Amino acid sequence: MNRSISSLSFAGRRSRTMAVAAALSALALLGGCATGSNSASVYERNQAQREQVVRFGTVEGVRQVTIDRGQTGVGTAGGAIVGGVAGSSIGGGRGQIISSVLGAIAGGIAGQAIEGGVSKRAGLEITVRFDNGERRSIVQEADEMFYVGDKVRVLSGTGATRVTHL
């Protein structure tokens, strides 16, 4: 009798460990879906082999900005799942239920905070004076630095406008 109780206890711990591992794996996979880029060097599949308008100009101003790609809810949901599973391994009976709920709440809050931090990128607001005198401002990721006076080309027409060095 004792042998079967201890094997159930081991099996219960093993299944909880497997559940936590599965939840963490799902969170990692879903987190990868939330990526995207506002870089001038990254093109989406539907933007390839499309004609773009090319204009030339000079950088008149550069301002650092933050690009916030928003919350998808994946962090909150994933954190709640992981927290709930982790909390369910604490206590027994009513205490286990309470720790599961508290774990889910804490995990959801932590997941939301993590997703919020990951979804923010450093960006630049680049003001360009075109050769025809027109001025435009374009915001993109700060993966390439621009300075006042830089000669640039601006590509547009595929849903995104990009500033690149000549």
C-alpha positions in Angstrom: 0.0 0.0 0.0 2.8 2.4 0.9 4.5 1.6 -2.4 1.5 2.6 -4.4 1.0 5.9 -2.5 4.7 6.9 -3.0 4.5 6.0 -6.7 1.4 8.1 -7.1 3.1 11.0 -5.3 6.1 10.6 -7.7 3.7 10.4 -10.7 1.9 13.5 -9.5 5.1 15.5 -9.2 6.3 14.2 -12.6 3.0 15.2 -14.3 3.2 18.6 -12.7 6.8 19.1 -13.9 5.7 18.0 -17.4 2.8 20.5 -17.3 5.1 23.3 -16.3 7.5 22.4 -19.0 4.7 22.3 -21.6 3.3 25.7 -20.4 6.8 27.2 -20.6 7.3 25.8 -24.1 3.9 27.1 -25.3 4.8 30.5 -23.9 8.1 30.6 -25.7 6.5 29.6 -29.0 3.7 32.1 -28.7 6.1 34.8 -27.7 7.9 34.3 -31.0 4.7 35.1 -32.8 4.6 38.6 -31.4 7.8 39.7 -33.2 7.8 42.1 -36.0 10.2 44.8 -37.3 10.0 48.5 -38.1 13.5 48.4 -39.5 14.4 49.9 -42.9 16.3 46.7 -43.6 13.5 44.2 -43.1 10.9 43.5 -45.8 7.8 41.4 -45.3 7.2 38.6 -47.9 4.4 40.6 -49.7 6.8 43.6 -50.0 9.4 41.7 -52.1 9.4 42.3 -55.8 7.3 45.4 -55.6 8.2 48.7 -57.3 9.0 51.5 -54.9 9.2 55.3 -55.4 12.7 56.5 -54.7 13.3 60.1 -53.6 16.6 61.7 -52.5 17.0 64.3 -49.8 19.0 65.5 -46.8 18.4 64.8 -43.1 17.3 68.0 -41.3 16.5 66.5 -38.0 16.7 63.3 -36.0 14.9 62.5 -32.7 15.0 59.4 -30.6 11.6 57.8 -30.0 10.2 54.5 -28.7 8.2 52.3 -31.0 5.6 50.4 -28.9 4.2 47.5 -30.9 1.5 47.0 -28.4 0.3 44.1 -26.2 -1.1 41.0 -27.8 -2.2 39.3 -24.5 0.1 36.4 -25.1 2.4 37.4 -22.2 -0.6 37.7 -19.8 -2.2 34.4 -20.9 1.1 32.5 -20.9 2.2 34.0 -17.5 -1.2 33.1 -16.0 -0.9 29.5 -17.3 2.6 29.0 -16.0 1.8 30.7 -12.7 -1.4 28.6 -12.2 0.5 25.4 -13.0 3.3 26.3 -10.7 0.9 27.4 -7.9 -1.0 24.1 -8.2 2.1 22.2 -7.0 1.9 24.1 -3.6 -0.3 22.7 -0.8 -3.2 20.4 -1.0 -7.0 20.7 -1.1 -8.3 24.2 -0.6 -4.7 25.6 -0.2 -3.8 24.1 -3.6 -6.7 25.9 -5.2 -5.8 29.2 -3.6 -2.2 28.9 -4.5 -3.2 28.0 -8.1 -5.3 31.2 -8.4 -2.7 33.4 -6.8 0.0 31.9 -9.0 -2.2 32.5 -12.1 -2.7 36.2 -11.1 0.9 36.7 -10.3 2.0 34.9 -13.5 -0.4 37.0 -15.6 0.9 40.3 -14.2 4.5 39.2 -14.7 3.8 38.0 -18.2 2.1 41.2 -19.1 5.1 43.2 -17.8 7.6 41.0 -19.7 5.6 41.4 -23.0 5.4 45.1 -22.5 9.1 45.4 -22.2 9.8 43.2 -25.1 7.4 45.0 -27.4 9.2 48.3 -27.1 12.0 49.2 -29.6 14.3 52.1 -29.9 13.4 54.2 -32.9 14.2 57.4 -34.8 12.0 60.1 -36.2 13.9 61.3 -39.2 13.0 64.6 -40.9 14.1 64.7 -44.5 14.1 67.7 -46.9 13.8 66.4 -50.4 15.6 67.8 -53.4 12.2 69.4 -54.5 12.0 71.3 -51.1 9.3 69.1 -49.6 9.8 67.9 -46.0 8.6 64.6 -44.5 9.2 62.8 -41.2 9.6 59.0 -41.1 9.8 56.9 -38.0 11.7 53.6 -38.1 13.8 51.3 -35.8 17.1 52.8 -34.8 19.2 50.0 -36.4 21.1 52.5 -38.5 22.1 56.0 -37.2 21.3 59.2 -39.1 22.8 62.7 -38.5 21.7 66.1 -39.7 23.3 66.7 -43.1 23.3 63.0 -44.2 22.3 62.4 -47.8 19.6 59.8 -47.9 17.2 58.0 -50.1 13.6 57.4 -49.1 11.7 54.4 -50.5 7.9 54.3 -50.4 5.0 52.6 -52.1 5.0 49.1 -50.5 3.0 50.0 -47.3 6.1 51.2 -45.5 8.4 54.2 -46.0 12.1 53.6 -45.4 15.1 55.9 -45.0 18.5 54.6 -46.0 21.9 56.1 -46.6 23.0 56.6 -50.1 
